Amino acid sequence: MMYSRFDKERHVTMATKTKADLQFELRKRGIVTIAFAISVAYIAWVYIPIEVPTRPGVAGRLIFTLRWLALSILPIVIGIQLVGRIRFNNIDTAGVVTTTPYAEELVRLRQRALQNTLEQTALHVPIMLVLSTYLSSYYLKLVPIIICLFVTGRIMYYIGYVFTGDQFNRVFGFIMTSFSNMVPLMYCLYYLVTSGASYGLRVPVPLN
């Protein structure tokens, strides 16, 4: 991939920063990203009408979530397309023979971004399914909001990692993705510990 002179100079500048500088920059970007994600979620909750089922059972909530999770597959499809396109555009050097050092270097960033997206999606899908079993119908609107945050985070991750020339820019997308995964996970674990796995379910009364 060809980067501009500005991108190369910026990369050199980032490489010369100390560990403390990089950690401070990471924390700063993390705070900005989390604030942005919370703001977007709040705006979506208040102003965007999203149809949710009325008083659904557990099966209904799972089906509702599974249908929205179709959006969560899009980043994987995008990642596959990014790898496939660069191989197609360089079919003579990286499309036919894919194991040469040149071919592997050509697609390295895209493959790493795709691998990270696969890992994050493997966390995201079960977390959202478990979350839907804890949410009441009133809060079920959070499911599509969180899924949209996840997808946005993944797209921003691709842009920052693959296309900007400064791989540190992937921080925004990575933190947004992690935020949309970890907050629901903490919510589910909290209710699992405090209310048990039978929370919201009809538990049969034992016969005397």
LUMLODO-15115 format. One line per 8 residues: number of its first residue (from 1); their letters; for each residue x, y, z of N, C-alpha, C. Coordinates in nm, 2 decimals. Example, Ala and Ser with C-alpha at 12.3 -4.5 7.8 and 13.67 -1.06 7.14 Angstrom:
BEGIN
1 = as = 1.32:-0.57:0.78:1.23:-0.45:0.78:1.32:-0.33:0.78  1.28:-0.22:0.71:1.37:-0.11:0.71:1.29:0.00:0.79
END
This chain:
BEGIN
1 = mmysrfdk = 0.08:-0.12:0.00:0.00:0.00:0.00:0.09:0.12:0.00  0.05:0.23:-0.08:0.13:0.35:-0.09:0.07:0.45:0.01  0.15:0.51:0.09:0.11:0.61:0.18:0.17:0.75:0.13  0.11:0.86:0.17:0.15:0.99:0.14:0.27:1.02:0.23  0.34:1.13:0.19:0.46:1.18:0.27:0.42:1.21:0.41  0.30:1.28:0.42:0.25:1.32:0.55:0.22:1.19:0.64  0.17:1.09:0.58:0.14:0.96:0.65:0.27:0.90:0.70  0.38:0.90:0.62:0.51:0.85:0.66:0.57:0.93:0.77
9 = erhvtmat = 0.56:1.06:0.76:0.62:1.15:0.86:0.55:1.13:0.99  0.41:1.11:0.98:0.34:1.09:1.11:0.37:0.96:1.17  0.39:0.86:1.09:0.43:0.73:1.14:0.56:0.73:1.21  0.66:0.80:1.16:0.79:0.82:1.22:0.77:0.89:1.35  0.69:1.00:1.35:0.67:1.07:1.48:0.61:0.98:1.59  0.51:0.90:1.55:0.45:0.81:1.65:0.55:0.71:1.70  0.64:0.66:1.61:0.74:0.56:1.65:0.84:0.62:1.75  0.87:0.75:1.74:0.97:0.81:1.83:0.91:0.85:1.96
17 = ktkadlqf = 0.78:0.84:1.99:0.73:0.87:2.12:0.76:0.77:2.22  0.77:0.82:2.35:0.80:0.73:2.46:0.68:0.64:2.49  0.71:0.54:2.57:0.60:0.45:2.62:0.49:0.53:2.69  0.54:0.62:2.78:0.44:0.70:2.86:0.36:0.79:2.76  0.42:0.84:2.66:0.34:0.93:2.56:0.24:0.85:2.49  0.27:0.73:2.45:0.18:0.64:2.38:0.07:0.60:2.47  0.10:0.57:2.59:-0.01:0.52:2.69:-0.10:0.64:2.72  -0.05:0.76:2.73:-0.13:0.88:2.75:-0.22:0.90:2.63
25 = elrkrgiv = -0.17:0.89:2.51:-0.24:0.91:2.39:-0.35:0.80:2.38  -0.32:0.68:2.42:-0.42:0.57:2.42:-0.54:0.60:2.51  -0.50:0.64:2.63:-0.60:0.67:2.73:-0.69:0.79:2.68  -0.63:0.89:2.63:-0.71:1.01:2.58:-0.80:0.97:2.47  -0.75:0.89:2.37:-0.84:0.84:2.27:-0.95:0.75:2.32  -0.92:0.67:2.42:-1.02:0.58:2.48:-1.13:0.66:2.55  -1.09:0.76:2.62:-1.20:0.85:2.69:-1.29:0.91:2.58  -1.23:0.97:2.48:-1.30:1.03:2.37:-1.40:0.93:2.30
33 = tiafaisv = -1.34:0.81:2.28:-1.42:0.71:2.21:-1.54:0.66:2.29  -1.52:0.64:2.42:-1.63:0.60:2.51:-1.73:0.71:2.53  -1.69:0.83:2.54:-1.78:0.94:2.55:-1.86:0.95:2.42  -1.80:0.93:2.30:-1.87:0.93:2.18:-1.97:0.82:2.17  -1.93:0.70:2.21:-2.02:0.59:2.20:-2.14:0.60:2.29  -2.12:0.65:2.42:-2.23:0.68:2.51:-2.33:0.78:2.45  -2.27:0.89:2.39:-2.35:1.00:2.33:-2.44:0.94:2.22  -2.38:0.86:2.13:-2.45:0.81:2.02:-2.56:0.71:2.07
41 = ayiawvyi = -2.53:0.63:2.17:-2.63:0.54:2.22:-2.75:0.62:2.28  -2.72:0.73:2.35:-2.82:0.81:2.42:-2.91:0.87:2.31  -2.85:0.93:2.21:-2.93:0.99:2.10:-3.01:0.89:2.03  -2.96:0.77:2.00:-3.04:0.67:1.94:-3.15:0.62:2.03  -3.13:0.61:2.16:-3.23:0.57:2.25:-3.35:0.67:2.26  -3.31:0.79:2.26:-3.42:0.90:2.27:-3.49:0.93:2.14  -3.41:0.94:2.03:-3.47:1.00:1.91:-3.49:0.91:1.80  -3.43:0.79:1.80:-3.45:0.70:1.68:-3.56:0.60:1.71
49 = pievptrp = -3.67:0.60:1.64:-3.77:0.49:1.66:-3.73:0.36:1.61  -3.72:0.26:1.70:-3.69:0.12:1.66:-3.80:0.03:1.71  -3.86:-0.04:1.62:-3.97:-0.13:1.66:-3.92:-0.25:1.74  -3.98:-0.28:1.85:-3.95:-0.40:1.93:-4.07:-0.47:1.96  -4.06:-0.60:1.98:-4.18:-0.68:2.01:-4.24:-0.65:2.15  -4.37:-0.65:2.16:-4.44:-0.62:2.29:-4.45:-0.75:2.37  -4.39:-0.74:2.49:-4.39:-0.85:2.59:-4.35:-0.98:2.53  -4.23:-0.99:2.47:-4.19:-1.12:2.41:-4.14:-1.21:2.52
57 = gvagrlif = -4.15:-1.34:2.49:-4.09:-1.44:2.58:-3.94:-1.45:2.54  -3.88:-1.54:2.61:-3.73:-1.56:2.58:-3.71:-1.59:2.43  -3.79:-1.68:2.38:-3.77:-1.72:2.24:-3.79:-1.60:2.15  -3.89:-1.51:2.18:-3.91:-1.39:2.10:-3.79:-1.30:2.10  -3.74:-1.28:2.22:-3.62:-1.19:2.24:-3.50:-1.25:2.16  -3.48:-1.38:2.17:-3.37:-1.44:2.10:-3.38:-1.42:1.95  -3.50:-1.44:1.90:-3.53:-1.43:1.75:-3.51:-1.29:1.71  -3.56:-1.19:1.79:-3.54:-1.05:1.76:-3.39:-1.02:1.75
65 = tlrwlals = -3.31:-1.07:1.85:-3.17:-1.04:1.85:-3.09:-1.11:1.73  -3.13:-1.23:1.70:-3.07:-1.30:1.59:-3.09:-1.23:1.46  -3.21:-1.17:1.44:-3.23:-1.10:1.32:-3.15:-0.98:1.31  -3.13:-0.90:1.42:-3.05:-0.79:1.42:-2.90:-0.82:1.40  -2.86:-0.94:1.45:-2.72:-0.98:1.44:-2.68:-1.01:1.29  -2.77:-1.01:1.20:-2.73:-1.01:1.06:-2.64:-0.90:1.03  -2.66:-0.78:1.09:-2.58:-0.66:1.07:-2.43:-0.69:1.12  -2.42:-0.77:1.22:-2.29:-0.79:1.28:-2.20:-0.88:1.19
73 = ilpivigi = -2.26:-0.94:1.09:-2.18:-1.02:1.00:-2.12:-0.94:0.89  -2.17:-0.82:0.87:-2.13:-0.73:0.76:-1.98:-0.70:0.77  -1.92:-0.67:0.89:-1.78:-0.64:0.90:-1.69:-0.76:0.85  -1.74:-0.88:0.88:-1.66:-1.00:0.83:-1.66:-1.00:0.68  -1.78:-0.98:0.62:-1.79:-0.97:0.48:-1.70:-0.86:0.42  -1.70:-0.75:0.48:-1.62:-0.64:0.43:-1.47:-0.68:0.44  -1.43:-0.74:0.55:-1.29:-0.79:0.56:-1.25:-0.89:0.46  -1.34:-0.98:0.43:-1.31:-1.08:0.32:-1.30:-1.01:0.19
81 = qlvgrirf = -1.39:-0.91:0.16:-1.38:-0.84:0.04:-1.25:-0.76:0.02  -1.20:-0.70:0.13:-1.08:-0.63:0.13:-0.96:-0.72:0.09  -0.96:-0.83:0.15:-0.85:-0.93:0.12:-0.86:-0.98:-0.02  -0.98:-1.01:-0.06:-1.01:-1.06:-0.20:-0.98:-0.96:-0.30  -1.01:-0.83:-0.28:-0.99:-0.73:-0.38:-0.84:-0.70:-0.40  -0.76:-0.70:-0.30:-0.62:-0.67:-0.32:-0.55:-0.79:-0.39  -0.60:-0.91:-0.36:-0.55:-1.03:-0.43:-0.59:-1.02:-0.58  -0.71:-0.98:-0.61:-0.76:-0.97:-0.74:-0.68:-0.86:-0.82
89 = nnidtagv = -0.66:-0.75:-0.75:-0.59:-0.64:-0.82:-0.44:-0.67:-0.84  -0.39:-0.77:-0.76:-0.25:-0.81:-0.78:-0.24:-0.96:-0.81  -0.33:-1.00:-0.90:-0.35:-1.14:-0.93:-0.22:-1.21:-0.98  -0.14:-1.13:-1.05:-0.01:-1.19:-1.10:0.09:-1.21:-1.00  0.09:-1.14:-0.88:0.19:-1.15:-0.78:0.14:-1.20:-0.65  0.01:-1.19:-0.62:-0.04:-1.23:-0.49:-0.17:-1.31:-0.50  -0.23:-1.31:-0.62:-0.36:-1.38:-0.64:-0.35:-1.53:-0.67  -0.25:-1.57:-0.75:-0.23:-1.71:-0.78:-0.15:-1.78:-0.68
97 = vtttpyae = -0.03:-1.73:-0.65:0.06:-1.78:-0.55:0.05:-1.69:-0.43  0.00:-1.74:-0.32:-0.03:-1.66:-0.21:0.07:-1.68:-0.09  0.17:-1.76:-0.11:0.25:-1.79:0.00:0.39:-1.73:-0.01  0.42:-1.65:-0.11:0.54:-1.58:-0.12:0.55:-1.47:-0.02  0.67:-1.43:0.02:0.68:-1.32:0.12:0.61:-1.19:0.07  0.63:-1.16:-0.06:0.56:-1.04:-0.11:0.41:-1.05:-0.10  0.35:-1.17:-0.14:0.21:-1.18:-0.13:0.16:-1.17:0.01  0.23:-1.23:0.10:0.19:-1.23:0.24:0.19:-1.09:0.30
105 = elvrlrqr = 0.30:-1.01:0.26:0.31:-0.87:0.31:0.21:-0.78:0.25  0.17:-0.81:0.13:0.07:-0.73:0.06:-0.07:-0.73:0.13  -0.10:-0.85:0.18:-0.24:-0.86:0.24:-0.23:-0.87:0.39  -0.11:-0.84:0.45:-0.09:-0.86:0.59:-0.19:-0.78:0.68  -0.19:-0.65:0.66:-0.28:-0.57:0.74:-0.43:-0.61:0.73  -0.47:-0.63:0.61:-0.61:-0.67:0.58:-0.64:-0.80:0.65  -0.55:-0.90:0.64:-0.57:-1.03:0.71:-0.58:-1.01:0.86  -0.49:-0.93:0.92:-0.49:-0.90:1.06:-0.62:-0.84:1.10
113 = alqntleq = -0.66:-0.74:1.03:-0.79:-0.67:1.06:-0.91:-0.77:1.05  -0.91:-0.86:0.95:-1.01:-0.96:0.94:-1.01:-1.05:1.06  -0.89:-1.10:1.09:-0.87:-1.19:1.21:-0.93:-1.13:1.33  -0.89:-1.00:1.36:-0.94:-0.94:1.48:-1.09:-0.92:1.48  -1.15:-0.90:1.36:-1.29:-0.89:1.35:-1.36:-1.02:1.37  -1.30:-1.13:1.33:-1.36:-1.26:1.35:-1.36:-1.29:1.50  -1.25:-1.25:1.57:-1.24:-1.27:1.72:-1.34:-1.19:1.79  -1.36:-1.06:1.75:-1.45:-0.98:1.82:-1.60:-1.02:1.80
121 = talhvpim = -1.62:-1.07:1.68:-1.76:-1.12:1.64:-1.79:-1.24:1.72  -1.69:-1.33:1.74:-1.71:-1.45:1.82:-1.75:-1.42:1.96  -1.70:-1.31:2.01:-1.75:-1.26:2.14:-1.88:-1.19:2.14  -1.90:-1.11:2.04:-2.02:-1.03:2.02:-2.15:-1.11:2.01  -2.15:-1.21:1.93:-2.28:-1.28:1.90:-2.33:-1.35:2.03  -2.25:-1.43:2.10:-2.31:-1.49:2.22:-2.34:-1.39:2.33  -2.26:-1.28:2.34:-2.29:-1.18:2.44:-2.43:-1.12:2.42  -2.46:-1.09:2.29:-2.59:-1.02:2.26:-2.70:-1.12:2.28
129 = lvlstyls = -2.68:-1.25:2.25:-2.79:-1.34:2.27:-2.82:-1.36:2.42  -2.71:-1.37:2.50:-2.73:-1.38:2.65:-2.80:-1.25:2.70  -2.75:-1.13:2.65:-2.81:-1.01:2.70:-2.96:-1.00:2.67  -3.00:-1.05:2.56:-3.14:-1.04:2.52:-3.23:-1.12:2.61  -3.18:-1.22:2.68:-3.26:-1.30:2.77:-3.28:-1.23:2.91  -3.19:-1.13:2.93:-3.21:-1.06:3.06:-3.29:-0.93:3.04  -3.30:-0.88:2.92:-3.37:-0.75:2.90:-3.52:-0.76:2.89  -3.59:-0.67:2.95:-3.73:-0.66:2.94:-3.76:-0.60:2.80
137 = syylklvp = -3.89:-0.61:2.76:-3.93:-0.55:2.63:-3.90:-0.40:2.62  -3.91:-0.33:2.73:-3.88:-0.19:2.73:-3.74:-0.16:2.69  -3.64:-0.24:2.74:-3.50:-0.21:2.72:-3.45:-0.29:2.60  -3.53:-0.37:2.53:-3.49:-0.45:2.42:-3.44:-0.36:2.30  -3.47:-0.24:2.30:-3.42:-0.14:2.20:-3.27:-0.13:2.21  -3.22:-0.16:2.32:-3.07:-0.15:2.34:-3.00:-0.25:2.25  -3.06:-0.36:2.21:-3.00:-0.46:2.13:-2.96:-0.41:1.99  -3.05:-0.35:1.91:-3.00:-0.29:1.79:-2.90:-0.18:1.80
145 = iiiclfvt = -2.92:-0.10:1.91:-2.83:0.02:1.93:-2.69:-0.03:1.95  -2.67:-0.14:2.04:-2.54:-0.19:2.07:-2.48:-0.26:1.94  -2.56:-0.33:1.87:-2.52:-0.39:1.75:-2.47:-0.29:1.65  -2.54:-0.18:1.63:-2.50:-0.07:1.54:-2.36:-0.01:1.59  -2.35:0.00:1.72:-2.22:0.05:1.77:-2.11:-0.04:1.73  -2.13:-0.17:1.75:-2.03:-0.27:1.72:-1.99:-0.26:1.57  -2.09:-0.26:1.48:-2.06:-0.25:1.34:-1.98:-0.12:1.30  -2.03:-0.01:1.36:-1.95:0.11:1.34:-1.81:0.11:1.39
153 = grimyyig = -1.79:0.05:1.50:-1.66:0.03:1.56:-1.57:-0.05:1.47  -1.62:-0.16:1.41:-1.55:-0.25:1.32:-1.51:-0.17:1.19  -1.60:-0.10:1.14:-1.57:-0.02:1.02:-1.46:0.08:1.04  -1.47:0.15:1.15:-1.37:0.25:1.19:-1.24:0.18:1.21  -1.24:0.06:1.27:-1.12:-0.01:1.29:-1.05:-0.04:1.15  -1.13:-0.09:1.05:-1.07:-0.11:0.92:-1.01:0.02:0.86  -1.08:0.13:0.87:-1.04:0.25:0.82:-0.91:0.30:0.89  -0.90:0.29:1.02:-0.79:0.33:1.09:-0.67:0.24:1.07
161 = yvftgdqf = -0.69:0.11:1.06:-0.58:0.02:1.05:-0.52:0.01:0.91  -0.61:0.00:0.81:-0.57:-0.03:0.68:-0.55:0.09:0.59  -0.63:0.20:0.61:-0.63:0.30:0.51:-0.57:0.44:0.55  -0.53:0.46:0.68:-0.49:0.59:0.72:-0.34:0.61:0.71  -0.26:0.50:0.71:-0.12:0.51:0.72:-0.06:0.52:0.86  -0.15:0.53:0.96:-0.11:0.53:1.10:-0.19:0.43:1.17  -0.13:0.31:1.20:-0.20:0.20:1.26:-0.25:0.23:1.40  -0.20:0.34:1.46:-0.25:0.38:1.59:-0.40:0.43:1.58
169 = nrvfgfim = -0.44:0.46:1.46:-0.57:0.51:1.44:-0.68:0.40:1.46  -0.63:0.28:1.47:-0.73:0.17:1.49:-0.78:0.17:1.63  -0.72:0.25:1.72:-0.77:0.26:1.86:-0.91:0.29:1.87  -0.96:0.39:1.79:-1.10:0.44:1.80:-1.19:0.32:1.78  -1.17:0.25:1.66:-1.26:0.14:1.63:-1.25:0.03:1.73  -1.13:0.00:1.77:-1.11:-0.11:1.86:-1.18:-0.09:2.00  -1.16:0.03:2.05:-1.23:0.06:2.18:-1.38:0.07:2.17  -1.43:0.12:2.06:-1.57:0.12:2.04:-1.63:-0.02:2.04
177 = tsfsnmvp = -1.55:-0.11:1.97:-1.59:-0.25:1.96:-1.59:-0.31:2.10  -1.48:-0.29:2.17:-1.47:-0.35:2.30:-1.57:-0.30:2.40  -1.60:-0.17:2.39:-1.71:-0.11:2.47:-1.84:-0.17:2.45  -1.88:-0.19:2.32:-2.00:-0.25:2.29:-2.01:-0.40:2.32  -1.90:-0.46:2.35:-1.89:-0.60:2.39:-1.89:-0.61:2.55  -1.80:-0.54:2.61:-1.77:-0.55:2.75:-1.88:-0.50:2.84  -1.95:-0.39:2.80:-2.06:-0.34:2.89:-2.17:-0.44:2.89  -2.22:-0.49:2.78:-2.32:-0.60:2.79:-2.28:-0.72:2.87
185 = lmyclyyl = -2.15:-0.76:2.85:-2.10:-0.87:2.92:-2.10:-0.85:3.07  -2.06:-0.73:3.12:-2.06:-0.70:3.26:-2.20:-0.70:3.31  -2.29:-0.65:3.23:-2.44:-0.65:3.27:-2.49:-0.79:3.29  -2.46:-0.88:3.20:-2.50:-1.02:3.21:-2.44:-1.09:3.33  -2.31:-1.07:3.35:-2.25:-1.13:3.47:-2.30:-1.08:3.60  -2.33:-0.95:3.60:-2.39:-0.89:3.72:-2.52:-0.96:3.76  -2.61:-0.98:3.66:-2.74:-1.04:3.69:-2.72:-1.19:3.71  -2.62:-1.25:3.65:-2.60:-1.39:3.68:-2.56:-1.41:3.82
193 = vtsgasyg = -2.47:-1.32:3.87:-2.42:-1.34:4.01:-2.53:-1.30:4.11  -2.60:-1.19:4.09:-2.70:-1.14:4.18:-2.84:-1.20:4.18  -2.88:-1.25:4.06:-3.01:-1.30:4.04:-3.02:-1.45:4.00  -2.90:-1.50:3.96:-2.90:-1.64:3.91:-2.94:-1.66:3.77  -2.92:-1.78:3.72:-2.95:-1.81:3.58:-3.10:-1.82:3.55  -3.18:-1.83:3.66:-3.32:-1.84:3.64:-3.39:-1.71:3.64  -3.32:-1.60:3.63:-3.38:-1.46:3.63:-3.47:-1.44:3.51  -3.59:-1.41:3.54:-3.69:-1.38:3.43:-3.75:-1.50:3.38
201 = lrvpvpln = -3.72:-1.62:3.43:-3.78:-1.74:3.38:-3.88:-1.80:3.48  -3.97:-1.87:3.43:-4.07:-1.94:3.51:-4.01:-2.07:3.56  -3.98:-2.07:3.69:-3.92:-2.19:3.75:-4.03:-2.28:3.80  -4.04:-2.41:3.76:-4.14:-2.50:3.81:-4.14:-2.51:3.97  -4.26:-2.51:4.02:-4.27:-2.52:4.17:-4.26:-2.67:4.20  -4.17:-2.71:4.29:-4.15:-2.86:4.32:-4.27:-2.91:4.39  -4.31:-3.04:4.35:-4.43:-3.10:4.41:-4.39:-3.16:4.55  -4.48:-3.14:4.64:-4.46:-3.20:4.77:-4.48:-3.35:4.77
END
